[in-house]
Amino acid sequence: MSYTLQHLYFDDVEVGEEWESPGRTITQADVVNFAGLSGDFNPIHMDHEFAKSTPFRQPIAHGLLVLSIASGLGLNSPPMRTLAIMQLREWHFRGTVFIGDTIRVRTKVIEKEERARGRRGVIHWQKKLVNQDGKVVHEGISLTLVEGRGTDKDIDGEVGGVEDEASTQRRTPNQGQESLDVDEE
């Protein structure tokens, strides 16, 4: 899938904006498939009889399964021109998710860092995964690298044909080649 006109640039969102994803119900098939994919066949997830002897009294979803589903739910809440996920910070597993629970992702922009003269930027997102009762089951901060619209400056640092002094001082032998790193250029 390529980006559409609905996908937002770094410049299109502001600190404080919030979104909520549609819901997604966790199924037994999700748990079984995730166990097969990850190799995590812990009986707390897979063995109904064993799970009855735990404080939960029933199998629970893998924490990383829930995080993975939340990643997909957040894809369009909001739809961004995301280039990479960079970090998860202070991620907390606050509550148990059971088979049959429905989760949603509440997302808020808490910080933005422009990079590469506006061609991209890092967005700090506060994420809260909530169940059907509105209880927070996971929460934390994620950082993503997002495509930006760029500035009026061309690759040589000129604005309307006038070279800016700071870009003259930064000139390197590779000037004019697009850098793929995420740090300021």
CYANA upper distance limits for C-alpha pairs under 8 A (distance plus 0.5 A):
  3 TYR  CA      7 HIS  CA      6.48
  3 TYR  CA     81 ARG  CA      7.16
  6 GLN  CA     79 PRO  CA      7.35
  7 HIS  CA     78 PRO  CA      8.44
  7 HIS  CA     79 PRO  CA      5.32
  7 HIS  CA     80 MET  CA      5.30
  7 HIS  CA     81 ARG  CA      6.18
  8 LEU  CA     12 ASP  CA      6.27
  8 LEU  CA     13 VAL  CA      7.99
  8 LEU  CA     78 PRO  CA      8.17
  8 LEU  CA     79 PRO  CA      6.58
  8 LEU  CA     80 MET  CA      5.06
  8 LEU  CA     81 ARG  CA      6.33
  9 TYR  CA     13 VAL  CA      7.98
  9 TYR  CA     80 MET  CA      6.75
  9 TYR  CA     81 ARG  CA      6.22
  9 TYR  CA    146 VAL  CA      7.22
  9 TYR  CA    147 GLU  CA      6.14
  9 TYR  CA    148 GLY  CA      5.63
  9 TYR  CA    149 ARG  CA      7.07
 10 PHE  CA     80 MET  CA      8.29
 10 PHE  CA     81 ARG  CA      8.17
 10 PHE  CA    120 ARG  CA      7.14
 10 PHE  CA    121 GLY  CA      6.52
 10 PHE  CA    122 VAL  CA      8.34
 10 PHE  CA    123 ILE  CA      8.05
 10 PHE  CA    146 VAL  CA      6.05
 10 PHE  CA    147 GLU  CA      6.36
 10 PHE  CA    148 GLY  CA      5.29
 10 PHE  CA    149 ARG  CA      7.95
 11 ASP  CA    148 GLY  CA      6.53
 11 ASP  CA    149 ARG  CA      7.30
 13 VAL  CA     17 GLU  CA      7.50
 13 VAL  CA    109 VAL  CA      8.22
 14 GLU  CA    109 VAL  CA      7.26
 15 VAL  CA    108 LYS  CA      8.23
 15 VAL  CA    109 VAL  CA      5.36
 15 VAL  CA    110 ILE  CA      5.73
 15 VAL  CA    111 GLU  CA      6.30
 15 VAL  CA    112 LYS  CA      7.57
 16 GLY  CA    108 LYS  CA      6.66
 16 GLY  CA    109 VAL  CA      5.87
 16 GLY  CA    110 ILE  CA      6.51
 17 GLU  CA    108 LYS  CA      6.13
 17 GLU  CA    109 VAL  CA      6.17
 18 GLU  CA    106 ARG  CA      7.71
 18 GLU  CA    107 THR  CA      5.98
 18 GLU  CA    108 LYS  CA      4.81
 18 GLU  CA    109 VAL  CA      7.20
 19 TRP  CA     77 SER  CA      6.16
 19 TRP  CA     78 PRO  CA      6.98
 19 TRP  CA    106 ARG  CA      6.31
 19 TRP  CA    107 THR  CA      5.72
 19 TRP  CA    108 LYS  CA      7.09
 20 GLU  CA     77 SER  CA      6.65
 20 GLU  CA    104 ARG  CA      7.37
 20 GLU  CA    105 VAL  CA      6.13
 20 GLU  CA    106 ARG  CA      4.96
 20 GLU  CA    107 THR  CA      6.76
 21 SER  CA     73 LEU  CA      6.47
 21 SER  CA     74 GLY  CA      6.60
 21 SER  CA     76 ASN  CA      7.81
 21 SER  CA     77 SER  CA      5.82
 21 SER  CA    104 ARG  CA      6.02
 21 SER  CA    105 VAL  CA      5.74
 21 SER  CA    106 ARG  CA      7.08
 22 PRO  CA     73 LEU  CA      7.51
 22 PRO  CA    104 ARG  CA      6.51
 22 PRO  CA    105 VAL  CA      8.29
 23 GLY  CA     73 LEU  CA      8.27
 23 GLY  CA    102 THR  CA      6.41
 23 GLY  CA    103 ILE  CA      5.86
 23 GLY  CA    104 ARG  CA      5.21
 23 GLY  CA    105 VAL  CA      8.47
 24 ARG  CA     73 LEU  CA      8.20
 24 ARG  CA    102 THR  CA      5.65
 24 ARG  CA    103 ILE  CA      5.94
 24 ARG  CA    104 ARG  CA      7.18
 25 THR  CA     99 ILE  CA      8.37
 25 THR  CA    100 GLY  CA      6.34
 25 THR  CA    101 ASP  CA      5.98
 25 THR  CA    102 THR  CA      4.47
 25 THR  CA    103 ILE  CA      6.88
 26 ILE  CA     30 ASP  CA      6.90
 26 ILE  CA     31 VAL  CA      8.34
 26 ILE  CA     61 ALA  CA      8.25
 26 ILE  CA     98 PHE  CA      7.84
 26 ILE  CA     99 ILE  CA      5.81
 26 ILE  CA    100 GLY  CA      5.88
 26 ILE  CA    101 ASP  CA      6.16
 26 ILE  CA    102 THR  CA      6.67
 26 ILE  CA    103 ILE  CA      8.22
 27 THR  CA     31 VAL  CA      7.17
 27 THR  CA     99 ILE  CA      5.75
 27 THR  CA    100 GLY  CA      6.35
 28 GLN  CA     32 VAL  CA      6.72
 28 GLN  CA     99 ILE  CA      6.46
 29 ALA  CA     33 ASN  CA      6.38
 30 ASP  CA     34 PHE  CA      6.50
 30 ASP  CA     65 LEU  CA      8.42
 31 VAL  CA     35 ALA  CA      6.64
 31 VAL  CA     45 HIS  CA      7.61
 31 VAL  CA     46 MET  CA      8.30
 31 VAL  CA     61 ALA  CA      6.50
 31 VAL  CA     62 HIS  CA      7.53
 31 VAL  CA     65 LEU  CA      7.94
 31 VAL  CA     99 ILE  CA      8.45
 32 VAL  CA     36 GLY  CA      6.83
 32 VAL  CA     46 MET  CA      7.77
 33 ASN  CA     37 LEU  CA      6.66
 34 PHE  CA     38 SER  CA      6.34
 34 PHE  CA     39 GLY  CA      8.36
 34 PHE  CA     40 ASP  CA      8.28
 34 PHE  CA     62 HIS  CA      8.44
 34 PHE  CA     65 LEU  CA      6.95
 35 ALA  CA     39 GLY  CA      5.75
 35 ALA  CA     40 ASP  CA      5.35
 35 ALA  CA     41 PHE  CA      5.92
 36 GLY  CA     40 ASP  CA      7.77
 36 GLY  CA     41 PHE  CA      8.16
 41 PHE  CA     45 HIS  CA      7.37
 41 PHE  CA     46 MET  CA      6.74
 42 ASN  CA     46 MET  CA      6.94
 43 PRO  CA     47 ASP  CA      5.22
 43 PRO  CA     48 HIS  CA      8.36
 43 PRO  CA     50 PHE  CA      6.96
 43 PRO  CA     51 ALA  CA      7.48
 43 PRO  CA     59 PRO  CA      8.46
 44 ILE  CA     48 HIS  CA      8.35
 44 ILE  CA     50 PHE  CA      7.38
 44 ILE  CA     51 ALA  CA      5.80
 44 ILE  CA     54 THR  CA      8.36
 44 ILE  CA     58 GLN  CA      8.41
 44 ILE  CA     59 PRO  CA      5.93
 44 ILE  CA     60 ILE  CA      6.86
 45 HIS  CA     51 ALA  CA      8.03
 45 HIS  CA     59 PRO  CA      5.29
 45 HIS  CA     60 ILE  CA      5.69
 45 HIS  CA     61 ALA  CA      6.56
 45 HIS  CA     62 HIS  CA      7.27
 46 MET  CA     59 PRO  CA      7.03
 47 ASP  CA     51 ALA  CA      6.56
 47 ASP  CA     59 PRO  CA      7.41
 48 HIS  CA     52 LYS  CA      6.88
 48 HIS  CA     58 GLN  CA      6.65
 48 HIS  CA     59 PRO  CA      6.37
 49 GLU  CA     53 SER  CA      7.76
 50 PHE  CA     54 THR  CA      7.68
 51 ALA  CA     56 PHE  CA      7.46
 51 ALA  CA     57 ARG  CA      6.02
 51 ALA  CA     58 GLN  CA      5.28
 51 ALA  CA     59 PRO  CA      5.72
 52 LYS  CA     56 PHE  CA      7.72
 52 LYS  CA     57 ARG  CA      4.53
 52 LYS  CA     58 GLN  CA      5.78
 52 LYS  CA     59 PRO  CA      8.30
 53 SER  CA     57 ARG  CA      6.66
 54 THR  CA     58 GLN  CA      8.04
 56 PHE  CA     60 ILE  CA      8.04
 58 GLN  CA     98 PHE  CA      8.26
 59 PRO  CA     98 PHE  CA      7.26
 59 PRO  CA     99 ILE  CA      7.84
 60 ILE  CA     96 THR  CA      7.33
 60 ILE  CA     97 VAL  CA      6.41
 60 ILE  CA     98 PHE  CA      5.20
 60 ILE  CA     99 ILE  CA      7.04
 61 ALA  CA     65 LEU  CA      7.31
 61 ALA  CA     66 VAL  CA      7.47
 61 ALA  CA     96 THR  CA      8.16
 61 ALA  CA     97 VAL  CA      6.07
 61 ALA  CA     98 PHE  CA      6.10
 61 ALA  CA     99 ILE  CA      6.96
 62 HIS  CA     66 VAL  CA      6.98
 63 GLY  CA     67 LEU  CA      6.83
 63 GLY  CA     93 PHE  CA      7.66
 63 GLY  CA     97 VAL  CA      8.42
 64 LEU  CA     68 SER  CA      6.50
 65 LEU  CA     69 ILE  CA      6.70
 66 VAL  CA     70 ALA  CA      6.58
 66 VAL  CA     97 VAL  CA      8.20
 67 LEU  CA     71 SER  CA      6.74
 67 LEU  CA    138 HIS  CA      8.35
 68 SER  CA     72 GLY  CA      7.17
 69 ILE  CA     73 LEU  CA      6.73
 70 ALA  CA     74 GLY  CA      6.54
 70 ALA  CA    103 ILE  CA      8.30
 70 ALA  CA    104 ARG  CA      7.76
 70 ALA  CA    105 VAL  CA      6.77
 70 ALA  CA    129 LEU  CA      7.58
 71 SER  CA     75 LEU  CA      7.02
 73 LEU  CA     77 SER  CA      7.82
 73 LEU  CA    104 ARG  CA      7.71
 73 LEU  CA    105 VAL  CA      7.20
 74 GLY  CA     78 PRO  CA      7.48
 74 GLY  CA    105 VAL  CA      6.77
 74 GLY  CA    107 THR  CA      8.22
 75 LEU  CA     79 PRO  CA      6.43
 75 LEU  CA     80 MET  CA      8.03
 76 ASN  CA     80 MET  CA      7.74
 77 SER  CA    107 THR  CA      7.83
 80 MET  CA    146 VAL  CA      7.62
 81 ARG  CA    146 VAL  CA      6.06
 81 ARG  CA    147 GLU  CA      5.99
 82 THR  CA    144 THR  CA      7.22
 82 THR  CA    145 LEU  CA      6.46
 82 THR  CA    146 VAL  CA      4.88
 82 THR  CA    147 GLU  CA      6.84
 83 LEU  CA    144 THR  CA      7.94
 83 LEU  CA    145 LEU  CA      5.91
 83 LEU  CA    146 VAL  CA      5.85
 83 LEU  CA    147 GLU  CA      7.02
 84 ALA  CA    144 THR  CA      6.20
 84 ALA  CA    145 LEU  CA      5.64
 84 ALA  CA    146 VAL  CA      7.72
 85 ILE  CA    142 SER  CA      8.06
 85 ILE  CA    143 LEU  CA      6.62
 85 ILE  CA    144 THR  CA      4.85
 85 ILE  CA    145 LEU  CA      6.76
 86 MET  CA    142 SER  CA      8.05
 86 MET  CA    143 LEU  CA      5.84
 86 MET  CA    144 THR  CA      5.79
 86 MET  CA    145 LEU  CA      7.21
 87 GLN  CA    142 SER  CA      6.08
 87 GLN  CA    143 LEU  CA      5.60
 87 GLN  CA    144 THR  CA      7.70
 88 LEU  CA    140 GLY  CA      7.70
 88 LEU  CA    141 ILE  CA      6.26
 88 LEU  CA    142 SER  CA      4.99
 88 LEU  CA    143 LEU  CA      7.04
 89 ARG  CA    140 GLY  CA      6.61
 89 ARG  CA    141 ILE  CA      5.45
 89 ARG  CA    142 SER  CA      6.59
 90 GLU  CA    140 GLY  CA      5.74
 90 GLU  CA    141 ILE  CA      6.76
 91 TRP  CA    138 HIS  CA      7.75
 91 TRP  CA    139 GLU  CA      6.24
 91 TRP  CA    140 GLY  CA      4.67
 91 TRP  CA    141 ILE  CA      7.13
 92 HIS  CA    138 HIS  CA      6.06
 92 HIS  CA    139 GLU  CA      5.86
 92 HIS  CA    140 GLY  CA      6.61
 93 PHE  CA    137 VAL  CA      6.59
 93 PHE  CA    138 HIS  CA      5.05
 93 PHE  CA    139 GLU  CA      7.32
 94 ARG  CA    136 VAL  CA      7.04
 94 ARG  CA    137 VAL  CA      5.17
 94 ARG  CA    138 HIS  CA      5.69
 94 ARG  CA    139 GLU  CA      7.77
 95 GLY  CA    135 LYS  CA      8.41
 95 GLY  CA    136 VAL  CA      7.32
 95 GLY  CA    137 VAL  CA      4.62
 95 GLY  CA    138 HIS  CA      7.26
 96 THR  CA    137 VAL  CA      6.86
 97 VAL  CA    101 ASP  CA      6.85
 97 VAL  CA    131 ASN  CA      8.25
 97 VAL  CA    137 VAL  CA      7.56
101 ASP  CA    131 ASN  CA      6.92
101 ASP  CA    132 GLN  CA      7.03
102 THR  CA    131 ASN  CA      5.95
102 THR  CA    132 GLN  CA      5.73
103 ILE  CA    129 LEU  CA      6.93
103 ILE  CA    130 VAL  CA      5.93
103 ILE  CA    131 ASN  CA      4.90
103 ILE  CA    132 GLN  CA      6.72
104 ARG  CA    129 LEU  CA      6.17
104 ARG  CA    130 VAL  CA      5.91
104 ARG  CA    131 ASN  CA      6.99
104 ARG  CA    132 GLN  CA      8.44
105 VAL  CA    127 LYS  CA      7.15
105 VAL  CA    128 LYS  CA      6.21
105 VAL  CA    129 LEU  CA      5.10
105 VAL  CA    130 VAL  CA      6.88
106 ARG  CA    127 LYS  CA      6.26
106 ARG  CA    128 LYS  CA      5.57
106 ARG  CA    129 LEU  CA      6.82
106 ARG  CA    130 VAL  CA      8.02
107 THR  CA    125 TRP  CA      6.89
107 THR  CA    126 GLN  CA      6.19
107 THR  CA    127 LYS  CA      5.32
107 THR  CA    128 LYS  CA      7.09
108 LYS  CA    125 TRP  CA      6.02
108 LYS  CA    126 GLN  CA      5.60
108 LYS  CA    127 LYS  CA      7.23
109 VAL  CA    123 ILE  CA      7.45
109 VAL  CA    124 HIS  CA      6.55
109 VAL  CA    125 TRP  CA      5.26
109 VAL  CA    126 GLN  CA      6.89
110 ILE  CA    123 ILE  CA      8.27
110 ILE  CA    124 HIS  CA      6.11
110 ILE  CA    125 TRP  CA      6.25
110 ILE  CA    126 GLN  CA      6.91
111 GLU  CA    123 ILE  CA      6.48
111 GLU  CA    124 HIS  CA      5.46
111 GLU  CA    125 TRP  CA      7.81
112 LYS  CA    121 GLY  CA      7.53
112 LYS  CA    122 VAL  CA      6.28
112 LYS  CA    123 ILE  CA      5.15
112 LYS  CA    124 HIS  CA      6.67
113 GLU  CA    121 GLY  CA      6.00
113 GLU  CA    122 VAL  CA      5.56
113 GLU  CA    123 ILE  CA      7.01
114 GLU  CA    118 GLY  CA      6.19
114 GLU  CA    120 ARG  CA      6.99
114 GLU  CA    121 GLY  CA      4.80
114 GLU  CA    122 VAL  CA      6.96
115 ARG  CA    119 ARG  CA      7.24
115 ARG  CA    120 ARG  CA      5.88
115 ARG  CA    121 GLY  CA      5.29
115 ARG  CA    122 VAL  CA      7.77
115 ARG  CA    182 VAL  CA      7.37
115 ARG  CA    183 ASP  CA      6.86
115 ARG  CA    184 GLU  CA      5.69
115 ARG  CA    185 GLU  CA      8.18
116 ALA  CA    120 ARG  CA      6.62
116 ALA  CA    121 GLY  CA      8.12
116 ALA  CA    182 VAL  CA      7.79
116 ALA  CA    183 ASP  CA      7.39
116 ALA  CA    184 GLU  CA      5.47
116 ALA  CA    185 GLU  CA      5.81
117 ARG  CA    150 GLY  CA      6.61
117 ARG  CA    151 THR  CA      6.83
117 ARG  CA    153 LYS  CA      8.47
117 ARG  CA    184 GLU  CA      7.91
117 ARG  CA    185 GLU  CA      7.85
118 GLY  CA    148 GLY  CA      5.97
118 GLY  CA    149 ARG  CA      6.82
118 GLY  CA    150 GLY  CA      4.62
118 GLY  CA    151 THR  CA      6.39
119 ARG  CA    147 GLU  CA      6.63
119 ARG  CA    148 GLY  CA      4.89
119 ARG  CA    149 ARG  CA      6.09
119 ARG  CA    150 GLY  CA      4.56
119 ARG  CA    151 THR  CA      7.86
120 ARG  CA    145 LEU  CA      7.31
120 ARG  CA    146 VAL  CA      5.95
120 ARG  CA    147 GLU  CA      4.80
120 ARG  CA    148 GLY  CA      4.66
120 ARG  CA    149 ARG  CA      7.92
120 ARG  CA    150 GLY  CA      7.75
121 GLY  CA    145 LEU  CA      6.14
121 GLY  CA    146 VAL  CA      5.88
121 GLY  CA    147 GLU  CA      7.07
121 GLY  CA    148 GLY  CA      6.88
122 VAL  CA    143 LEU  CA      6.91
122 VAL  CA    144 THR  CA      6.00
122 VAL  CA    145 LEU  CA      5.09
122 VAL  CA    146 VAL  CA      6.67
123 ILE  CA    143 LEU  CA      6.05
123 ILE  CA    144 THR  CA      5.96
123 ILE  CA    145 LEU  CA      7.09
123 ILE  CA    146 VAL  CA      7.68
124 HIS  CA    141 ILE  CA      7.14
124 HIS  CA    142 SER  CA      6.34
124 HIS  CA    143 LEU  CA      5.12
124 HIS  CA    144 THR  CA      7.35
125 TRP  CA    141 ILE  CA      6.01
125 TRP  CA    142 SER  CA      5.73
125 TRP  CA    143 LEU  CA      6.72
126 GLN  CA    139 GLU  CA      8.07
126 GLN  CA    140 GLY  CA      6.48
126 GLN  CA    141 ILE  CA      5.21
126 GLN  CA    142 SER  CA      7.18
127 LYS  CA    139 GLU  CA      5.96
127 LYS  CA    140 GLY  CA      5.97
127 LYS  CA    141 ILE  CA      6.46
127 LYS  CA    142 SER  CA      7.71
128 LYS  CA    136 VAL  CA      6.79
128 LYS  CA    137 VAL  CA      8.14
128 LYS  CA    138 HIS  CA      6.47
128 LYS  CA    139 GLU  CA      4.91
128 LYS  CA    140 GLY  CA      7.28
129 LEU  CA    136 VAL  CA      6.15
129 LEU  CA    137 VAL  CA      6.18
129 LEU  CA    138 HIS  CA      5.56
129 LEU  CA    139 GLU  CA      6.58
130 VAL  CA    134 GLY  CA      5.77
130 VAL  CA    135 LYS  CA      5.69
130 VAL  CA    136 VAL  CA      4.85
130 VAL  CA    137 VAL  CA      6.08
130 VAL  CA    138 HIS  CA      7.74
131 ASN  CA    135 LYS  CA      6.00
131 ASN  CA    136 VAL  CA      7.14
131 ASN  CA    137 VAL  CA      7.23
152 ASP  CA    159 VAL  CA      6.53
152 ASP  CA    160 GLY  CA      8.24
153 LYS  CA    157 GLY  CA      5.74
153 LYS  CA    158 GLU  CA      5.78
153 LYS  CA    159 VAL  CA      5.40
153 LYS  CA    160 GLY  CA      8.25
154 ASP  CA    158 GLU  CA      6.11
154 ASP  CA    159 VAL  CA      7.38
155 ILE  CA    175 GLN  CA      8.26
155 ILE  CA    176 GLY  CA      6.29
156 ASP  CA    163 GLU  CA      7.95
156 ASP  CA    167 SER  CA      7.56
156 ASP  CA    175 GLN  CA      7.70
156 ASP  CA    176 GLY  CA      7.11
157 GLY  CA    163 GLU  CA      6.36
157 GLY  CA    164 ASP  CA      6.48
157 GLY  CA    167 SER  CA      5.76
157 GLY  CA    168 THR  CA      8.12
158 GLU  CA    162 VAL  CA      5.62
158 GLU  CA    163 GLU  CA      4.58
158 GLU  CA    164 ASP  CA      6.38
159 VAL  CA    163 GLU  CA      6.89
159 VAL  CA    164 ASP  CA      7.76
163 GLU  CA    167 SER  CA      7.93
163 GLU  CA    168 THR  CA      7.89
164 ASP  CA    168 THR  CA      7.20
165 GLU  CA    169 GLN  CA      7.10
166 ALA  CA    170 ARG  CA      7.03
167 SER  CA    171 ARG  CA      6.72
171 ARG  CA    175 GLN  CA      6.59
179 SER  CA    185 GLU  CA      8.44
